[in-house]
Amino acid sequence: MNRPSLIALAASCLVLAASHAAEAPAARKPAMLGPRAGEPRTVAGLALCWCPPGKFLMGSPLDEPGRRTDETQVEVTLTQGFWLGKFEVTQREWKRFRPLAREADVAGRGDDFPVYWVSYLDAQEFCRWLTREARAAGELSADWEFNLPTEAQWEYACRAGTTTAFAFGATLTTRDANIGRPFRGEPAGFPRGSAEPVGRYPANAWGLHDMHGNEFEWCRDWFHRPITGGIDPDLSDRQGTPNRDGTVSRVRRGGAWMDGPEFCRSAVRLPFEPERSSNHIGFRVALVPARATSP
């Protein structure tokens, strides 16, 4: 075969290869946006619910019973939707990551109970581990990650479109949430543990269970007084208002099994030092667009 023929053949082969490459399907990234509020999804074995972008008033009105002084209302705009754990992270899910740090009868033991005795630092390490697991399994693209919710995301999801003190209205009872439990599970008829297995109480309008009561939940932000509004507020990198002893705290939300309704309102925010843990503090994960720098 002469040289011009060889050149023509090579050129045709390149065209054919390019044609096949164009026809080959590109590697698909998981579609991460939810179609509607409350849409369920499971990623890395955890049940999640979609929280769409939106605006809301964060904090409480002046006439809300039980209101605290650091709850002055601010307008918040969340420009990006996110997924939030349908339930608090359970002891079963935690044991996939590491053994339980401490087993305590006073707050409930069992695979479906929320995990507790977990510090903010522990919760963040769980989120990083879960992100690695989900990406390795092809369930999560590089531009999404598991993290703790900001307190603005947490309150927005807790309210699920409501403006009342609770997602269920102006009042909260033991039919709505695991609250007001004496320390060792009294009165008779309750299990010995004071937490309850997740999901035993009604979900809010977006399908999220136990946002009020059961266990307080860690949020990503440092605790600041007063609360901060605006667009996508995230105070996880800006150290907060010092405590009386000079330490600084992260935010916990939602109230716990031993609390009365006033401490379980959608707007309640309390500080707790990030290296500490307790039998009444757990967490739930958020699946969010990845930050340029994760804490």
C-alpha positions as CSV (number, residue, x, y, z in Angstrom):
1,M,0.0,0.0,0.0
2,N,1.5,3.4,-1.0
3,R,2.1,6.2,1.5
4,P,-1.0,8.4,0.6
5,S,-3.2,5.3,1.1
6,L,-1.7,4.7,4.5
7,I,-2.2,8.3,5.6
8,A,-5.9,8.1,4.4
9,L,-6.4,4.9,6.3
10,A,-4.9,6.3,9.5
11,A,-7.1,9.4,9.3
12,S,-10.2,7.3,8.8
13,C,-9.3,5.2,11.9
14,L,-8.9,8.4,14.0
15,V,-12.3,9.7,12.8
16,L,-13.9,6.3,13.7
17,A,-12.2,6.2,17.1
18,A,-13.4,9.8,17.9
19,S,-16.9,8.8,16.8
20,H,-17.0,5.8,19.2
21,A,-15.6,8.0,22.0
22,A,-18.4,10.4,21.5
23,E,-20.9,7.6,21.6
24,A,-19.5,6.1,24.8
25,P,-21.5,7.1,27.9
26,A,-19.8,9.5,30.2
27,A,-19.3,8.4,33.8
28,R,-22.4,9.6,35.5
29,K,-22.3,11.4,38.8
30,P,-25.1,10.6,41.2
31,A,-28.0,13.1,40.9
32,M,-28.1,14.7,44.3
33,L,-30.9,17.3,44.2
34,G,-34.3,16.3,45.6
35,P,-37.5,16.9,43.6
36,R,-39.6,18.1,46.5
37,A,-39.5,18.7,50.3
38,G,-39.3,15.5,52.3
39,E,-38.3,13.3,49.4
40,P,-36.6,10.2,50.9
41,R,-33.3,8.8,49.9
42,T,-30.8,6.3,51.4
43,V,-27.0,7.0,51.1
44,A,-24.3,4.9,52.8
45,G,-27.1,3.1,54.6
46,L,-28.6,6.2,56.3
47,A,-32.1,7.3,55.5
48,L,-32.3,11.0,54.5
49,C,-35.0,13.6,53.6
50,W,-34.7,16.5,51.2
51,C,-34.8,20.0,52.5
52,P,-35.2,22.5,49.6
53,P,-33.7,26.0,49.3
54,G,-35.9,28.7,50.9
55,K,-36.3,31.5,53.3
56,F,-37.5,31.5,56.9
57,L,-37.5,33.5,60.2
58,M,-34.9,32.0,62.5
59,G,-35.5,32.5,66.2
60,S,-38.6,33.1,68.2
61,P,-41.2,35.9,68.5
62,L,-41.2,38.0,71.7
63,D,-44.4,36.4,73.0
64,E,-43.4,32.7,72.6
65,P,-43.6,30.9,76.0
66,G,-40.2,29.8,77.2
67,R,-38.3,32.2,74.9
68,R,-34.7,32.9,75.7
69,T,-32.9,36.2,75.1
70,D,-30.6,34.9,72.4
71,E,-33.4,34.0,70.1
72,T,-34.1,37.4,68.5
73,Q,-35.6,36.6,65.1
74,V,-33.5,37.1,61.9
75,E,-34.3,36.4,58.3
76,V,-32.3,33.6,56.7
77,T,-32.0,32.6,53.1
78,L,-30.7,29.1,52.3
79,T,-29.7,29.1,48.6
80,Q,-28.9,25.4,48.4
81,G,-31.0,22.5,49.3
82,F,-29.6,19.7,51.5
83,W,-30.4,16.2,52.8
84,L,-30.9,15.7,56.5
85,G,-30.9,12.4,58.4
86,K,-34.5,11.1,58.8
87,F,-33.4,9.9,62.2
88,E,-30.7,10.7,64.8
89,V,-27.7,8.5,64.2
90,T,-28.3,5.2,65.9
91,Q,-26.0,2.9,67.9
92,R,-26.2,0.4,65.0
93,E,-24.9,3.0,62.6
94,W,-22.3,4.2,64.9
95,K,-20.9,0.7,65.5
96,R,-20.1,0.5,61.8
97,F,-17.6,3.3,62.4
98,R,-16.2,2.3,65.8
99,P,-17.3,0.5,69.0
100,L,-19.5,2.5,71.4
101,A,-17.3,4.6,73.5
102,R,-19.5,4.0,76.6
103,E,-22.5,1.9,77.3
104,A,-24.9,3.6,79.8
105,D,-28.2,2.2,81.0
106,V,-29.5,5.6,82.0
107,A,-30.0,6.7,78.4
108,G,-30.9,3.5,76.6
109,R,-29.0,0.7,74.9
110,G,-29.8,-1.0,71.7
111,D,-29.2,-0.9,67.9
112,D,-32.2,1.4,67.3
113,F,-31.5,3.8,70.1
114,P,-29.7,7.1,69.2
115,V,-26.0,7.1,69.9
116,Y,-24.9,9.4,72.7
117,W,-21.7,10.1,74.7
118,V,-20.5,11.4,71.4
119,S,-18.5,14.7,71.3
120,Y,-18.8,17.2,68.5
121,L,-15.3,16.1,67.4
122,D,-16.5,12.4,67.3
123,A,-19.6,13.4,65.3
124,Q,-17.4,15.3,62.7
125,E,-15.1,12.3,62.4
126,F,-18.1,10.1,61.7
127,C,-19.2,12.4,58.9
128,R,-15.8,12.4,57.3
129,W,-15.7,8.6,57.5
130,L,-19.2,8.3,56.0
131,T,-18.2,10.6,53.2
132,R,-15.3,8.4,52.3
133,E,-17.5,5.3,52.5
134,A,-20.2,6.7,50.2
135,R,-17.7,8.0,47.6
136,A,-15.9,4.7,47.5
137,A,-19.2,2.9,46.9
138,G,-20.1,5.3,44.0
139,E,-23.1,6.7,45.9
140,L,-21.7,10.2,46.4
141,S,-20.0,12.6,44.0
142,A,-16.9,14.6,45.0
143,D,-19.0,17.9,45.2
144,W,-21.2,16.6,48.1
145,E,-20.2,15.5,51.6
146,F,-21.7,14.4,54.9
147,N,-21.3,17.0,57.7
148,L,-23.2,18.3,60.7
149,P,-26.0,20.8,59.8
150,T,-25.5,24.5,60.5
151,E,-27.9,25.7,63.1
152,A,-29.7,27.6,60.4
153,Q,-30.1,24.4,58.4
154,W,-31.2,22.5,61.5
155,E,-33.9,25.0,62.5
156,Y,-35.2,25.3,58.9
157,A,-35.5,21.5,58.7
158,C,-37.1,21.3,62.1
159,R,-39.7,23.9,61.3
160,A,-40.4,22.3,57.9
161,G,-42.4,25.4,56.9
162,T,-44.0,26.1,60.3
163,T,-43.8,29.3,62.3
164,T,-45.1,28.0,65.6
165,A,-43.0,27.0,68.6
166,F,-42.9,23.4,67.5
167,A,-43.3,21.6,64.2
168,F,-46.6,20.3,65.6
169,G,-48.1,23.6,66.6
170,A,-48.0,25.9,69.7
171,T,-47.6,23.0,72.2
172,L,-45.7,19.8,72.5
173,T,-46.8,16.7,74.5
174,T,-45.5,13.3,75.2
175,R,-47.6,12.0,72.3
176,D,-45.5,14.2,70.0
177,A,-42.0,13.6,71.3
178,N,-39.8,11.8,73.9
179,I,-39.7,14.6,76.5
180,G,-40.1,15.1,80.3
181,R,-38.8,11.8,81.3
182,P,-37.4,11.4,84.9
183,F,-33.8,10.4,84.9
184,R,-34.1,6.6,85.3
185,G,-37.0,5.8,83.1
186,E,-39.8,6.3,85.6
187,P,-42.8,6.1,85.7
188,A,-43.4,2.4,85.4
189,G,-44.1,1.2,81.8
190,F,-41.2,3.0,80.2
191,P,-38.1,1.0,79.3
192,R,-35.2,1.4,81.7
193,G,-33.4,3.7,79.3
194,S,-34.5,7.3,79.0
195,A,-34.0,7.8,75.3
196,E,-36.3,5.9,72.9
197,P,-35.5,4.1,69.7
198,V,-35.6,6.5,66.8
199,G,-38.8,7.0,64.8
200,R,-41.3,6.1,67.5
201,Y,-42.8,9.5,67.5
202,P,-44.5,11.4,64.6
203,A,-42.4,12.9,61.8
204,N,-42.7,16.6,60.9
205,A,-44.0,17.7,57.5
206,W,-40.7,16.9,55.8
207,G,-40.5,13.3,57.2
208,L,-37.9,14.0,60.0
209,H,-38.4,12.2,63.3
210,D,-37.3,13.3,66.8
211,M,-36.3,16.8,65.9
212,H,-37.9,17.7,69.3
213,G,-36.7,15.7,72.3
214,N,-35.0,12.3,72.6
215,E,-31.4,13.6,72.3
216,F,-30.0,17.1,71.8
217,E,-28.2,17.2,68.5
218,W,-24.8,18.8,67.6
219,C,-24.8,21.5,65.0
220,R,-21.7,22.7,63.0
221,D,-21.6,26.3,64.2
222,W,-19.8,27.8,67.1
223,F,-22.2,29.3,69.6
224,H,-22.7,33.0,69.0
225,R,-24.9,35.5,70.8
226,P,-27.0,36.8,69.1
227,I,-28.0,34.4,66.3
228,T,-26.8,35.4,62.8
229,G,-29.1,35.7,59.8
230,G,-28.5,36.5,56.2
231,I,-27.6,34.3,53.2
232,D,-26.4,30.7,54.1
233,P,-25.1,31.6,57.5
234,D,-22.3,29.3,58.6
235,L,-20.3,30.1,61.8
236,S,-18.4,26.8,61.9
237,D,-15.1,28.6,61.3
238,R,-15.6,31.7,63.4
239,Q,-15.1,31.1,67.1
240,G,-18.0,32.0,69.2
241,T,-19.0,34.0,72.3
242,P,-16.8,32.9,75.2
243,N,-18.3,31.1,78.2
244,R,-17.8,32.5,81.7
245,D,-14.7,30.3,82.2
246,G,-13.2,31.4,78.8
247,T,-14.0,28.3,76.9
248,V,-16.0,28.3,73.7
249,S,-18.9,26.1,72.7
250,R,-20.6,24.6,69.6
251,V,-24.4,24.7,69.2
252,R,-26.7,21.9,70.3
253,R,-30.4,21.9,69.3
254,G,-33.7,20.2,69.8
255,G,-33.9,19.3,73.5
256,A,-33.7,15.9,75.1
257,W,-35.6,13.2,76.9
258,M,-35.3,14.8,80.3
259,D,-36.4,18.3,79.2
260,G,-39.7,20.1,79.3
261,P,-41.3,21.5,76.2
262,E,-39.7,24.9,76.6
263,F,-36.2,23.5,76.0
264,C,-37.4,21.5,72.9
265,R,-38.8,24.4,70.9
266,S,-37.7,24.8,67.3
267,A,-35.8,28.0,68.2
268,V,-33.9,26.8,71.3
269,R,-30.1,26.9,71.0
270,L,-27.7,25.9,73.8
271,P,-23.9,25.8,74.0
272,F,-21.8,22.8,74.8
273,E,-18.0,22.5,74.6
274,P,-17.0,20.5,71.5
275,E,-14.6,18.1,73.3
276,R,-17.2,17.1,75.9
277,S,-20.0,14.4,75.6
278,S,-23.1,13.5,77.5
279,N,-25.9,11.0,77.9
280,H,-28.4,13.5,76.4
281,I,-26.5,14.7,73.3
282,G,-26.4,12.8,70.0
283,F,-26.5,14.1,66.4
284,R,-27.9,13.6,62.9
285,V,-26.0,14.0,59.6
286,A,-26.6,16.4,56.8
287,L,-25.6,15.7,53.2
288,V,-24.6,19.0,51.8
289,P,-22.6,20.6,48.9
290,A,-19.0,20.2,49.7
291,R,-17.1,23.1,51.2
292,A,-13.8,24.3,49.8
293,T,-12.3,23.6,53.2
294,S,-14.1,21.2,55.6
295,P,-13.5,21.6,59.3
